[in-house]
Amino acid sequence: MINRNLLALYAITFLVILPLMCFNMENSLYFLTYNKDEVKQRQLEENSRRQEEARRYFETLDRTKLNALLQSLANDQRPGALKIAITIITVSRNRYRRSEFDTFQPMYLTQVTWKFLSKLYSIKAEGFLHRVTLSICNVDNDPNKYEEARNISHVVPVFQRFNKTHVSHVHVLEKEKDDYVFCLNRSLENNPDYVLLVEDDALPTSDFFSVLDRTLKLHLVQRIARGEFITQFENIAFVKFFHPERLLSFWNFDRERIPELIAITILLGIGLKSIYNFIAKGKESSVALYLFMYSFLVIAVVGRPNFTNFRSIFSPYLHTFTPAPSCCTQAMLFPFSSAAEVISYLHKVTCYDNFGKDSGFDRMISETKLKAYLVQPNTFTHIGIYSTHDEKMFNPVII
């Protein structure tokens, strides 16, 4: 029979501590309701704060030093240095709106460019030895009137799909796919080893380049097999560095999730049992069962995304490299060796309602020998709440 100490532990944990800790954690079971207007307002305030930081950054930017930095990063000739082309795909989100948001300028491109540039200044000191180029792919239908992209072009190279006003006669999702293929194809022109395509509402985290470096070393250039580094022979189509947290729970169809839940439960349970034995000198065998059940319930109610994010504290050493689930293209790394095959396949795909480019990628993986992977925890934050497809605003909780 369960003793009083364990009953107290259960009661205090699940009725007091976790409700207080998790009521504002969006992916925990204690986060049962939310005020959509409050979440939206918070995100708009955070966006305004980032805009102000980006504005101050560009106002004080020394263009001469920046150009020297970009030249140095692009032409680094150290042994083993890979060439990585980073391309930000952008389209105006606010010029065509006829709603309450008409006067609001989200300035996502400015924010993402600021984050990348500010991080590029420090990556060499952090041990990132690869060659990096940064450019922007403007796929707006009216590029000459896309003022934000024009302003950024004085700082970062910009290439565009259309030279003048373009009227698209294809489905909006088909145009989005064609835009993506165009940007990937153009990014390959200088023969990089890898192309990182980033959508303009995906903000890199501070540890992105260290995670990228470790991913290249351990999984792409070579991989670990039986405790040894061997050449990577898999034909990898892409690696995702972002996936919506709401889709990363334990309770889905990805085969590694339940084993992961069991493994974390066992690890936490062993730790708690050791502490119990040390403090209480407990020898009852039944206590272990209750502590493992306690561990399972804690992990389940806190939620996998929140536990996954704890690993970022030890970045990049606890990031995982697993088969990529369906959905979402905010930040994807394409090896040069397979990019041509990816482009060729996407040219044959036609997008329509409820079948966007991410569905095209899913079909490609299922029909070819190409592989796709996901790095977790996320190293990008999705900040976009304005859809590029229509006049609607995203539900602020699901972005």
Secondary structure, DSSP 8 states (H G I E B T S, - for coil): ---HHHHHHHHHIIIIIHHHHHTT-TTSTT-----HHHHHHHHHHHHHHHHHHHHHHHHS--HHHHHHHHHHHHS---TT--EEEEEEEE--SSTT--STTTT----HHHHHHHHHHHHHTTTTTTT--SEEEEEEEE--SSGGG-HHHHHHTTTS-EEES-SS-----S-HHHHHHHHHHHHHHHHTTT--SEEEEEETTEEE-TTHHHHHHHHIIIIISEEEETTEEEE--S-EEEEES---GGG-SSSSS-TTHHHHHHHHHHHHHHHHHHHHHHHH----HHHHHHHHHHHHHHHHHH-HHHHHHHGGGGTTTT-EEEE--S---SEEEEEHHHHHHHHHHHHT---BTTB-HHHHHHHHHHHSS-EEEEEES-SEEE---B-SSSS-B--TTT-
